[in-house]
């Protein structure tokens, strides 16, 4: 699943979602690539092995609004 696929689902909640720059660790994501291809590795197994609670650590993708005057 690419980041664009995630964006398509997110449009249901934010019609202007395509007007945002999506970043992870301050690096813009390549929308035609998967999360893993963008360097976002699923670390659930590591956290399970460390016996961490699921709510103790969350990876975050930050969305930065681009003032591009997109109309619906």
C-alpha positions in Angstrom: 0.0 0.0 0.0 1.5 3.3 -1.0 1.2 6.6 0.9 -1.1 7.8 -1.9 -3.4 4.8 -1.1 -3.5 6.0 2.5 -4.1 9.6 1.3 -7.1 8.3 -0.7 -8.7 6.8 2.4 -7.9 10.0 4.5 -9.8 12.2 2.0 -13.0 11.0 3.6 -12.0 12.9 6.7 -10.2 15.8 5.2 -11.1 16.8 1.6 -8.0 19.0 1.4 -5.6 16.1 2.4 -3.8 16.4 -1.0 -2.9 20.0 -0.1 -0.5 18.8 2.6 3.1 17.7 2.6 3.4 14.4 4.4 6.6 14.1 6.4 8.3 11.5 8.7 11.3 12.7 10.7 11.1 16.0 8.9 11.6 14.3 5.5 8.9 14.6 2.9 7.4 11.2 2.0 7.4 9.9 -1.6 3.7 9.4 -2.1 4.1 6.7 -4.7 6.1 4.5 -2.3 5.1 2.4 0.7 5.8 3.4 4.3 8.7 0.9 4.4 10.1 2.3 1.2 10.0 5.7 2.9 12.0 4.4 5.8 9.1 3.9 8.2 9.7 0.4 9.5 7.0 -1.6 11.4 8.7 -2.0 14.8 5.7 -3.8 16.5 7.7 -7.0 17.0 10.6 -5.2 18.6 8.3 -3.4 21.0 6.5 -6.7 21.8 9.9 -8.3 22.6 10.8 -5.4 24.8 7.4 -5.8 26.5 6.4 -2.2 25.8 2.8 -1.2 26.0 1.4 -0.3 22.6 0.5 3.2 23.7 4.0 4.0 24.9 5.4 4.5 21.5 3.7 5.7 18.3 5.4 6.6 15.0 4.0 9.8 13.6 3.6 11.1 10.1 3.1 14.8 10.3 1.0 16.7 7.7 2.1 20.3 6.8 -0.5 22.4 5.1 0.5 23.9 1.8 -1.4 27.2 1.2 -2.2 26.3 -2.4 -5.8 27.6 -2.4 -7.2 24.2 -3.6 -10.9 24.3 -4.3 -13.3 21.4 -3.9 
